[in-house]
Amino acid sequence: MTCYQEITCPDCGSSDIMKSGRSGLGTQRYRCRNPECSTKTFMLAYRYKACEPGIKDQVVDMAINGSGIRDTARVTLLAKCPLD
């Protein structure tokens, strides 16, 4: 029995995806084939949380509201990788 995982673009939500090689650490990269999409390549699991979509906007919002570096790190780490 084979199992398939449907992969969609994190930016536009399109399922028209193609493989696009591997990262330096061996993680599979994917490319969105939608011509209107601004995403060039993406991965399903990033090693560094700063590369995930939405983190930059969250950090900028926290900086504008006066949060410090440690507070920002604590919030972004716990929001994206909860402790098991």
C-alpha positions as CSV (number, residue, x, y, z in Angstrom):
1,M,0.0,0.0,0.0
2,T,1.4,3.4,-0.9
3,C,0.6,6.7,0.8
4,Y,0.6,10.0,-0.9
5,Q,1.0,13.5,0.7
6,E,-0.7,16.3,-1.2
7,I,1.7,19.3,-1.3
8,T,0.4,22.8,-1.8
9,C,2.2,26.1,-2.2
10,P,2.3,28.0,1.1
11,D,1.8,31.3,-0.7
12,C,-0.9,30.7,-3.3
13,G,-2.3,27.3,-2.2
14,S,-1.9,25.8,-5.6
15,S,-1.3,22.0,-5.9
16,D,0.6,22.4,-9.2
17,I,4.0,21.6,-7.6
18,M,7.2,20.1,-9.0
19,K,10.4,18.9,-7.2
20,S,13.3,21.3,-7.3
21,G,16.3,19.4,-6.0
22,R,17.5,19.2,-2.4
23,S,19.0,21.6,0.1
24,G,22.5,21.4,1.4
25,L,21.3,19.3,4.3
26,G,19.3,16.9,2.0
27,T,15.8,18.2,2.5
28,Q,13.6,18.1,-0.6
29,R,12.8,21.5,-2.2
30,Y,9.6,22.1,-4.2
31,R,8.7,24.7,-6.9
32,C,5.3,26.2,-7.5
33,R,4.3,26.1,-11.2
34,N,1.7,28.8,-10.9
35,P,3.0,31.8,-12.9
36,E,1.2,34.4,-10.7
37,C,2.8,33.0,-7.5
38,S,5.7,34.9,-5.9
39,T,7.2,31.8,-4.3
40,K,10.2,30.5,-6.1
41,T,11.0,27.4,-4.0
42,F,9.9,26.1,-0.6
43,M,10.5,23.2,1.7
44,L,8.0,21.3,3.9
45,A,10.2,21.4,7.0
46,Y,12.8,24.1,7.5
47,R,15.8,23.6,9.8
48,Y,15.8,27.3,10.9
49,K,12.5,28.7,12.0
50,A,13.5,32.2,10.6
51,C,13.0,30.8,7.0
52,E,9.4,29.8,7.6
53,P,6.7,32.0,6.0
54,G,5.2,34.6,8.4
55,I,8.1,34.8,10.9
56,K,9.5,38.0,9.4
57,D,6.1,39.8,9.7
58,Q,5.8,38.6,13.3
59,V,9.3,39.8,14.3
60,V,8.7,43.2,12.6
61,D,5.4,43.7,14.5
62,M,7.0,42.8,17.8
63,A,9.9,45.2,17.2
64,I,7.5,48.0,16.4
65,N,5.6,47.3,19.6
66,G,8.8,47.5,21.7
67,S,9.5,43.8,22.3
68,G,13.1,42.9,23.1
69,I,15.3,40.3,21.4
70,R,14.8,37.7,24.1
71,D,11.0,38.2,24.2
72,T,10.8,37.9,20.4
73,A,12.9,34.7,20.4
74,R,10.8,33.2,23.2
75,V,7.5,33.9,21.4
76,T,8.6,32.8,17.9
77,L,10.3,29.6,19.1
78,L,7.3,28.5,21.3
79,A,4.7,29.5,18.6
80,K,6.3,27.4,15.8
81,C,7.7,24.4,17.7
82,P,5.7,23.6,20.9
83,L,7.4,21.5,23.4
84,D,6.2,17.9,23.5
